[in-house]
Amino acid sequence: MKFRFSIGRKIGVGFAILILLTISSFIVTQSTIDRSRAINDKINEVYAPSVSKLENFNLMLVRSKMLILKWVYFQSNDGLPEKKELRLLIYNDYPKLKKEILTIARQWSKEEQDAASRIFEITDDLFSKHEEIIHSVNSFDSYGDPSIMLLAVNSVDENEIDQGTKKALTELSKLIDIQQKNSVKISDEMLSSFNLLQTIVRWVAITLLVGGVLIAFFTVRSIVRPIHELKSMLLSMGHGVLPLFRIKQRNDEIGEMSDALNNLIDGLEGTTQFAKEVGSGNFFSEYKPLSEEDSLGRALLKMRSDLHTNEQILEAKVIERTEEVVRQKEKIGKQNEKLEVLYKHVTDSIRYAKRLQDAILPPASYVKKVLPDSFVLFKPKDIVSGDFYWVSQKEGKTIFAAVDCTGHGVPGAFMSIVGHNLLKHVLNNTPNIEPAAILDQVNKGVAETLHQGIDESSTKDGMDIALCAIDYKTLELQYSGAFNPMYIVRDGVMQQTKANKFPIGFFVDEDKKKFTNHKIQLKKGDSVYIFSDGFSDQFGGPVGKKFMVKKFDELILKIHSFSMEEQKVMLEKALDEWKGSHEQVDDILVIGVRI
């Protein structure tokens, strides 16, 4: 078989050369960048920090000498700021800086590390002399002692401290010069590396540009022009228009594509004419497939036969279905009339139930009377609610509760009536009015009323509740709760009293779990909050998430300093903004009381 250097092979060779050049450029560039990065890391992590910290060390030595001179020659008490600064320098700043320099010095040469060690030996000895002076000249009496002051003055003037400081500064200056030279040297290496990279990239770019121009010229001449002709024909066919011209034959891949496209156009012209005949209802028009393998042609012949048959069937079905639609329309109209009547009856009944439920809630005037500085935010999800609030007085105490019954809507409303009646009955018939005792009795009453806790098949309906009793004379607050906690905000700090982790209505026997009674001494200005979980469970915000308990707590802390009426308005506004276009998911109840 004769080898043919086809268009694909020519393009492949050209692009292979470009790819090889690109890969080579990338390897050299990456190698240079890695080396430069390593050099830069060494500058940033070793040499620059080394010079900076050694210069700080130099300033520290100079400052220590000034401070010790002032300590000796300036008589003062121990509280002088310069004395505190000297102690901080010796006992804190110097050890910290020494540790940092020794850590960086691990990257230095052996000679540089030895130089650093000598400097620290001198400095350690120098600062030990400072400590001797600090311990000896430590009071006004010591300044008046000639023997102490003679030793201190001899130590700082042209003697141990002065000479030690000069020696340390001299050694340190040499080490700083070495590190600065190292930094300049390695910076020059990085600059040289980048110059080499610039030269390589320049020549590779020129080579790629020339090669790209040659390949582009060949591609335009050998491929783009005939491909453009093929594209024009295909676009025309894509719009349903068969081209009038044909592409000339070529001895390559594009020529093979052109022959196939020309044959396709001829076949489509015949198919178009056949489709027009069948579309006009001529099911007996002649059509010959292009070959035995022409699946489209055979499908068209079968389509012609099927269309003829289906036309006859559809005519019969249209008549039959038209009669059926008329009958169904009359039937649906009658059903809609019945549903409208039924819906009105149900809605009227629920609205009447709402009036009954509203009747058991304490009126606003009564709430204002027994809880003078308070608010109640109550937003049922449906017409009737599974949440309700309860307020009463007995034996000089004001008792109020936020109750969340199982479910919402009509089922929750039934449970709320059961809960309200039991709370009222227990309070009127129980001498012990502690919240925990009341909840124990209500728990028993709900379980017995709903026959719960007797067997596994019984329902699990009940209530979550927060119940408080306030004695306004003694300012004592008693609280007990089932799942629903109580918040007290005092001086801008929130205190949470947790509820028992079991609901009302699950336990019958006396030896079962009992509710916990909490006693809290309130102060003037305290704010008390109880609530159901409807607010924190509301979906909304930018991504449709729950409001959550943490955000609710932050909101309470944010608004607690405002008046109770303003707090209610701010809670409603925050809820509406969070909810946005989302549906309310549960009943919402929040009660706030300020002492």
Buried (B, 14 or more C-beta within 10 A) or exposed (E): EEEEEEBEEBBEEBBEBBEEBEEEBEEBBEEBBEBBEEBBEBBEEBBBBBBEBBBEBBEBBEBBBEBBBBBBEEEEEEEBEBBEBBBEBBEEBBEEBBEBBEEBBEBBEEEBEEBBEBBBEBBEEBBEBBEBBBEBBBEEEBBEBEEBBEBBBEBBEEEBBBEBBBBBBEBBEEBBEBBBEBBEEBBEBBEEBBEEBEEBBEEBEEBBEEBEEEBEEBBEEBBEEBBEBBEEBEEBBEEEEEBEEEBEEBEBEBBEBBBEBBEBBEBBEBBEEBBEBBEEEEEEBEBEBBEEEBEEBEEBBEBBEEBEEEEEEEEEEEEEEEEEEEEEEEEEEEEEEEEEEEEEEEEEEBEEBBEEBEEBBBEEEEBBEBBEEBBBBBBBBBBBBBBBBBBBBEEEBBBBBBBBBBBBBBBBBBBBBBBBEBBEEBBEEBEEBBBBBBBBBBBBBBBBBBEBBEEEEEEEBBBBBBBBBBBBEEBBBBBBBBBBBBBBBBEEEBEEBEBBEBBBBBBBEEEBEBBBBBEBEBEEEBBBBBBBBBBBBBBBBEEEEBBBBEBBBEBBBEBBEEEBEEBBBBBBEBBEEBBEEEEBBBBBBBBBBBB
